[in-house]
Every structure is written in C-alpha cells, then in structure tokens.
Amino acid sequence: MKVSQITSCYIGPEISPEQFIAEHFFLYLISGTMMVYDGNKEFQIKPGDYGLARRNYLAKYNKQKIGNQFEKVIIAFDQEFLKNFSKKYNYTAVEEKKSNAIHVLKKDNLIQNFVESLSPYYDEDGKINETFSTVKREELLLILLKTEPELANIFFDFGIPEKIDLEEFMNRNFRFNISLERFAYLTGRSLSTFKRDFNKTFHNTPSNWLIQKRLNEAYFLIEKKNKKPSEIYLDLGFEDLSHFSFAFKKLFGQSPSALSEI
C-alpha cells in the first residue's frame, strides 16, 4: 500500500491541545516517529503503526520528523457522533474496559485499506469535505468493531470517571500540566471535594504539592541522572524555563543550572 503518497489528514471535531484527551481518536502514523507517555507506560509509534487514544486519559506526545517529514491521519470520535452511531447500529458497552490511554490496535488489512482510501477525499489543508466526514468515520468505526468487537466497551461507555484513589492517581500523574479542574474530574470529584480530599491525603494544597513534587523530581533528575534543566522542565509540567528556575531556586536555594554544574 502506498500510504507514503498521502499527507496528514484530520477528520472530526478539533482535538484539545491539552494533555487531557477529551475525545477518543484514531491515529495512523505515515512518516516520522512519536513517543507517547500516559503516566503508566511509554509508547513508541513508528510509520505504519496505528492505535486509539482514549477519552478521559492523560498523555504527552513528542514527535520527530524523519527526512523533514511528519505525516499522520487522525480521526476523532466525539460523544455526539458515537451516541448517534450506537443508536443506528444498536451498539452498547457491556462491561467496564480499563486500560492505558493508548490502545494498540490489531494489524488488519481493512484498516490499511481504509487509510489509503482517504486520499481522494481531502484537500491540501488536510481536511475532509464535510459531506464525507461522517461517512468515513462510520466506515472506520465499523471496521474497528469488526476486527475487535470488545472495543464497543470503550467507544460506547458514555459515563464520567468514577471516584478513584487520589494518592495513587496524583503520584502517577503529577507531571501533567493540566488544571486542577481536570485533575478533579479525572479522579471522579468536584473541585471542592478534590481540594478537601487532597488536604486530607497530602496535608497540603494541590497547587503547593504539585510544585514541590515536580521540583523534587527535577532535583533528582539533575543530581542523579545528570539531566539538564532545559531537557526536563516541560516534561515536569512547567510552561517555561525561567519560571522553573525561579521556583527551583526558591525551594532549594540554588538554581537548577548551578546544581547541574556540581
């Protein structure tokens, strides 16, 4: 299959740029490489690989061009589309499906052929004509459900996250740069309940705990793993290097660059 002849393509509602996955989406990598981290596991995605990013999970993406190229196909399955699909084709979730943020799909010629079939339908901006968007999304979803029927338990579970262990979740996901509202939602709590439970668990406010946890991790990576401050601040949830350096010096009495030189 000559997938390399097509370029990046996107079908469906826009995906949030946050590290929070708000809607399920299918990803097929045409060229380049990606590393995806979901707090539990790191996934390496190479050309020809494809999988499903799951709603209500956290993930970080690092992409790298190969030969100055990075091309992908992304097809989003929003809740409205999935609810309409479930009524039309009589699909329901029969059991709770727990897994990682990234579900690696089984290799199948139907999926490969579907990706190739997209080429005539999208323009130079990588957009599919809206006339065909729903039809192509339905086609892919029918293929996925045929190859892996158990995916119905993922796609058609329309519930919100249930209340989960706060300490375990936060210790696993403190590196993600998302709002407290997102943390609260993902742990099955209102914001006020999240803050109250957080104080009972950690004897600290969420904001202070997150900064201290990230900075302690930074200290360990710099001192023990010889990492440079510029290599780690984004992965630890800081938006810019200057803010990271200021907070680090305030807590430890020296800048991260000074520690890295010891």
N, C-alpha and C positions, 0 to 999 in steps of 0.2 A: 504494500500500500504506500502511495506517495504522499504521505502526510506532510512531508517537508515542503511541499508546494503551496500549502496554505499558511496563512499567518494568524495572529491572535484573533480570537473570536469570543464574543460575550453575548449570552442570551439570558434575559430575565432582569428583575429589579437590581439596582446597583447594590453592591456589597459594601457594608460599612468598612471604613479604613481602620477601625479599631481592631484590637487583638481579640475582641469578642466576636464569635461567629453567630450572627443574628439569624441567618437562614442557611439551610442545607445548600451546598453547591457541589457540582461535579467539576473536577479539574483534570484535564488531559494536557500533559506537557509535550510540546512539539520539539522545542530546542532550548538549550540552556540546562541549568540544574537548580534545584531548590532544596533547602533544608527547612524542615518544619518541626517545631518543638511545641508540645501541648501540655507541658508541666509534668508529664509522666514519661514520655518517650520522644525520641528524635527520629524523624523520618527523612530519608534521602530520596528525592524524586529525580529520576533521570528521563531523558527523552523516550517517549513511548509508554511511560508509566501513567497510571490514572487512578483516581480514588475519589472518595466522598468526604467532604468536610462537613462535620455535623453541627447542627444548630445547638445553641446554648453551651458551647465549649469555648475554651481559650486556646489560641495558637499564635505562634510567632513565625514569620516567614523570612527567610534570607534567600534571595535569588542571585544567580550568577550567570552572566552571558557566556556563551561559547561561540567563538568566531563572530563576536559582536552581535549575537542574536539571542533573544529570549522570547519565545512564542508559546502561547498557551491557548487552550479552549476552556472557557468557564461557562457553566450553565447553572443558573440559580433556580432553586425550587422554593419559592416563598410559600407561606402558610395558606394564603388565599388560593393559590394555584393547586396546592396539594389537597385542600379540602374539597375543591371542585372535582379534582381527579378521583378522589376516594368515593364521592357520590356517583360519578359517572361510571366507574368501573367496579364499584362495590368492594373496595379495599378497606380493611381496618387493621389496627395494631392489636395483636392477641396477647402479647406479653411485653414486659419492660425489657428494653435492649440496652444494656450497659456496655460501654466500650471506650476506646480512645477517641480523641477529637477527629482523627483521620481514620476512615475505614478503607483499607486497601481492597479494591475490587478484584474479583477473579478475572483472569485474562479470558477474553471471548472475542471471536471474530465479529459478532454482531456489533459490539462496541467499536471495534476498529473500523468497521464499515460505516457505522453511523458518523464517526468523526470525519471521515473522508467525504461523506455525503453533504456536509455543511458548506463546502466550498462555493457552490453556485448561489447561495442564499445571502451572503453578507457582503457589505460594501467595503471601501478602502479604509474606513474608520473602525472596522471590526464589529459592525453592528448588523444583526439580522433584521431584515424587514419585519415589522410588527405583524404583518399578515401571516408570516410563517413561524413566528416565535412560539406561540402556544402549541402549534402542531409538532414542531421539532422537540420541544420539551416533553410533550406527551410520548412521542416516539422513544426518546431516550429512557424515560421512566418505565415504559412498558418493557423495554429491553432489559433494564436493570432488574426489574421484578421477575422477569422470566429466568435470568441467569442466577439470581439469588433471591428466591421468594421471601426469605427471612428479613429482607430489607424493608418489608412492609411494617415491621415493628419499629423501625427508625423513622421512616417517612410519615407515617400516619399516627404517630404519638403526638398529639396536639397539647399535651399538658405542660405546665410550668414546672421548673425544678422544685423538688421536694426538699424539706429541711434536712440538711446533712451535717456531718461532723465538722464544726467550724475550725478547730485546731488543725486537723489533718488537711483540710482544703487550703487554708491560708499558708501553711508551711510548704505546700506543694506549689502554690501559685503566686507567691508574693512578688515574683519578678515581673509579672504582667502589669503594664501601665494602663490600667482601666480605672474608672471612677468607683467610689465607694458604693454608689447605687448599683453598679454592675456586680460587685462582689456580693452585696446583699442579695440581689436577685438570684445569683447562681448558687447561693447557699440556702435558698428557699425561705428568705426572710424579708420583711420590710426593712427600710433603712434604720428606723428607730430600734427595732428588735435586734438587728445586726449589731448596732453600736452597743446596745445593752449586753447582749450575749458575748460580744468581743471583750468588753471590760471584765466580765466575769471570768472569761477564759484566760486572757493575757494580762489582766490588770494594767491595761494601757488603752489609749485611744487608737483606733485603726490607723490614723494618719501618722502618729508618732511611731507606732510599732512597725509600719511598713518602711519608713525611712531608716530606722535603726536596723531592721532586718536586712535591708538592701545594702546598707553601709557596712555592716559586719561581714556580709558575704563578699563585698568589694575588698575589704581589708584582707580577708583570707585569700582571695584570688590574686591580689597583688603581692602579698608577702610570701605565700606558699607556692603559688602556681606561676609566679613571675609574669603575670598579665600586666599589660599597660592600661592605664586609666581610659585611654581613648578606645580600647578594644572592648571594654566591658560596661560602660555606663549605660548605653542604650539597652543592652540585654538585661540590665538590672532595674529597668523601669524609669530611668532618669531621662528627661527630654533634651537636656543639653549638658555639655561637659562643664561649663562654668558653674552651673547650679550644683552639679555633682561634686565638684572640687570644693565649693564653699561649704556644703553640708558635711563633707568628709572632714575638712579641717576643723569645723566647729565641734564635731564629735570626738575626733582623735588628737587634735592639737597639732596636726601636721597635714600638709597637702598630700593627695594621693601620688603626685609626681615625686615628692620628696621621699615617700615610703618606697616607691619603685626603684629609687636610686641607691637605697641602702644595700 
